[in-house]
Amino acid sequence: MSFSQSLESLKKLEMSDLDFNNLGAWPAALKVIFGAIIFAALVFLGYHFHLKELQADLDRVEAQEVALRQEFRDKSERAANLDAYRAQLEEIEERFGTLLKQLPTDTEVPGLLEDITQLGLGSGLEFESITLQPEAAKQFYIELPIRIVVQGTYHDLATFVSGVAGLPRIVTLHDFNIVPVTEGNPNLLKMNILARTYRYNEQGDNQ
């Protein structure tokens, strides 16, 4: 029987006539159709349960590849500039060391206190106290705090602070507090301020 004849016989075939326990007795055309349906179902299930998962894994790997390529480019650029960075770091360290060594090796406290006192008196201030605080050793320098308490007008205080900041010796000002001396005279102010001067720490440089 030809395949065309088998197709003609399918038109006359009832589903009740099919015996699923004896597929070999089915017409050839029906076997082909049934086989194609089974194959299509297997392909669909295979894609859904296996190929789809593989596609998701592929997408993840491709995303990782993009990230790794970008990371590689970044590291390559840094590696290419590594020598320049090292040279720049050495230059900065050398300049920093030079600046540190420009600090005096002693505090020269008497001369500094005299300069501060002259600036205060020249600004019209009255000194209540100048007190040396304990030194604080840092890695490259030693810090000497000086607590200063003075009285005067706001203009006089501002002139004094500006003068201290302009001293040739490095002096920084911190933790200032300004209050009226009396309630009846708000123009007369008391300023409590911490000045810090510095000297080079030779022992720290040798560590």
HELIX and SHEET records of a PDB file:
HELIX    1   1 PHE A    3  LYS A   11  1                                   9    
HELIX    2   2 MET A   15  ASP A   17  5                                   3    
HELIX    3   3 LEU A   23  ALA A   25  5                                   3    
HELIX    4   4 ALA A   28  GLY A   46  1                                  19    
HELIX    5   5 TYR A   47  LEU A   51  3                                   5    
HELIX    6   6 LYS A   52  ALA A   80  1                                  29    
HELIX    7   7 LEU A   82  LYS A  101  1                                  20    
HELIX    8   8 VAL A  109  GLY A  122  1                                  14    
HELIX    9   9 TYR A  154  ALA A  165  1                                  12    
HELIX   10  10 GLU A  202  ASP A  205  1                                   4    
SHEET    1   A 3 GLU A 126  LEU A 132  0                                        
SHEET    2   A 3 TYR A 141  GLY A 152 -1                                        
SHEET    3   A 3 ALA A 136  ALA A 137 -1                                        
SHEET    1   B 4 GLU A 126  LEU A 132  0                                        
SHEET    2   B 4 TYR A 141  GLY A 152 -1                                        
SHEET    3   B 4 ASN A 185  TYR A 200 -1                                        
SHEET    4   B 4 VAL A 171  THR A 182 -1                                        
END                                                                             
